[in-house]
Amino acid sequence: MINALNLSPACIKSLSAVEAVPKRSNQHEFNGVAQLKDILGNEKKSFKVNFSVRGKNSYTQSNVTWYDARKKHPTRTEYRLYFQTNDVMSQAKEGSTLIFGLDSKKCFWAELII
């Protein structure tokens, strides 16, 4: 089993059906919660994330992109985290929880609690 993750800063996100169930939406995006924006900031960026399932002994690294889907709108923002299909997210369900955060080596993690 992977040792307990010590993530700081970190935030929690409950997944909606369109975020977790490909039959509902094949967008591969998480809607950005305010706490995730606090961690990732306002600028578009692409980086690698270690996706893991709590209690499992492995993880999958996947590319993600953080961006404002309404960047051209003068008064509204809508941040999203686009992710590639991966083994961890294929296990997600509506109502599952993801914990996002940085470890002591500044690696970004997304830990799924099914």
N, C-alpha and C positions, 0 to 999 in steps of 0.2 A: 504494500500500500504506500502511496505517496505520503510523505510526512505532512503534517498539518501545514497549510499555507498560512504564512504571516504576511498579510497584505496591508500596505499603508501608503498612500490613501486607498480607500476601498469604498465600494457602494454595492447595493443590492438592487436587483431588478426582477420583478415578477413578469413572466412571459405571457403575452396575450396569444390567442390562437393564430393570428397572422404572423407573429414572430417565431412560433414554434412548430406549426403544422403546415408542411409544404402543400397539402391539398387545399388549405385555406388561402395561402398566398405563397408564391415562389420568389418573394422579394429578397430573402436572405438579409434582412435588416432588423436591427433593434432600434426602436424609437429611443432617442437620447433623453434620459432623465436628467434633471438639473445637477445631481451629484456626479453623474458621468461627465457632464460638461465641465464641472469644476476640476475634474482630473485631467481631461483631455484638451480643454481650452476651446478657443473659437476658430482656430485655423484648421483648414483641411489637412489631413495627414494620413499616410498609409504606413502600416507597421505590422509586425507579427504578434500574434496572441497565442499563448498556450491554453488550449481548451482541455479541461479535465472534468471527470465525473467524480463527485465526492465519494470516497470509499473505494475507488478503483486504483489500480497500480500503474496506470499509464496516462499519457496525455497526447494530444495532437496539436501540432503547430499549424496555424492557418493565417493567411494574410487578411487584414481588415482595412477598411477605409472609413475614417471619421469625417463627416462633411455636413454642411448646412444645406438641406434640400430646398430651402427657400432663400438662398443667398441673394437673389436678385429682388426679392420683395423688400421694400423700404422699411417696413415696420414689424415684420414677423420673421422669426427664425424657427427652424424645425430640424434639429440635429438628429442624425442617424448614424449608426455604426453598421456598415455593410460587411458581411462575412462570407467567406467561401464555404461551400458545402463541406462538412466534415463529420467524422464518426461520432463525435460527442453531440453535436447539435441534432443529428439524426435520432437521438434518444430523447430529445426534449419533448415536452407535452405542454399544452395550455395549463398555466398555473405553476409550471416548474419555476425554480428560482435560479438566477445567475448571480454569482458574486464576482464583481470586476475589481481588479486592483493591481498594484505593483508590489513585487517582492523586493527583498533587500538588494538584489542585483539589478533592479529597475526593469525586470522582465514583466510584461503585462500578462495577467491571467484572467480567464473566464472559467469559473468553477460552477458546474451545473449540479443542482440539487433537484433530483427528479421528483 
